[in-house]
């Protein structure tokens, strides 16, 4: 597939020789076995937990069925694995379900024609991880991050989202959805409602951070300028309104606003340099 790959067998054998768990059997022909001989999993050291997590991920993906079992080490796959086991470590099973659910839908490419479509949601999730202690509903916010494009891009109804992920998530995803089945919200209505929701306000700010981060070289100059103007006219004021409404999340809003303003200043400097060149 063009990816740089690392043989799973070589990885596991290398790991086993460096740990005290040399007695763990690794069958030939790339067959993955469970760790029956680990008698006290609660006492396992962190590195061995990572080792077990990797094995279970491979089992869950049915990679053992392939004759040449290898693990892709491209950036997208590594970030997906890291996010999955971070969520497991936090007991965020709702968000984990959303991660897997949305990954089954977002299988295309982004506008650059090369990047995995779902890399957008993963990247937003990575950022939200850094502010998770400032959120009142951290798991539901991450769940919304993974699902926020599902209705608009794939026509999934909000009733289905509510049935599987709960009312808080369904409400936030609804607010994040600007166009749905032929209906489009006006900008003023859209951002006013987002500012009134703890989850959607954070998710929209984080979403725009990644949009701005990745639009150079993909969007035209005019489209980039449009994004900047929309951010300054609607998103930053919405973040300020949400910060006043939800003071417990103030550090998160301050962080998002600071990143957006820094990105806009940098982008304008790039545009100016391009014009003067």
HELIX and SHEET records of a PDB file:
HELIX    1   1 UNK A    8  UNK A   17  1                                  10    
HELIX    2   2 UNK A   41  UNK A   43  5                                   3    
HELIX    3   3 UNK A   46  UNK A   60  1                                  15    
HELIX    4   4 UNK A   63  UNK A   65  5                                   3    
HELIX    5   5 UNK A   75  UNK A   89  1                                  15    
HELIX    6   6 UNK A   93  UNK A  105  1                                  13    
HELIX    7   7 UNK A  119  UNK A  130  1                                  12    
HELIX    8   8 UNK A  132  UNK A  134  5                                   3    
HELIX    9   9 UNK A  138  UNK A  147  1                                  10    
HELIX   10  10 UNK A  150  UNK A  154  1                                   5    
HELIX   11  11 UNK A  158  UNK A  165  1                                   8    
HELIX   12  12 UNK A  167  UNK A  176  1                                  10    
HELIX   13  13 UNK A  187  UNK A  195  1                                   9    
HELIX   14  14 UNK A  198  UNK A  214  1                                  17    
HELIX   15  15 UNK A  221  UNK A  230  1                                  10    
HELIX   16  16 UNK A  231  UNK A  235  3                                   5    
HELIX   17  17 UNK A  236  UNK A  245  1                                  10    
HELIX   18  18 UNK A  247  UNK A  249  5                                   3    
HELIX   19  19 UNK A  250  UNK A  276  1                                  27    
SHEET    1   A 2 UNK A   5  UNK A   7  0                                        
SHEET    2   A 2 UNK A  70  UNK A  72 -1                                        
SHEET    1   B 2 UNK A 179  UNK A 180  0                                        
SHEET    2   B 2 UNK A 183  UNK A 184 -1                                        
END                                                                             
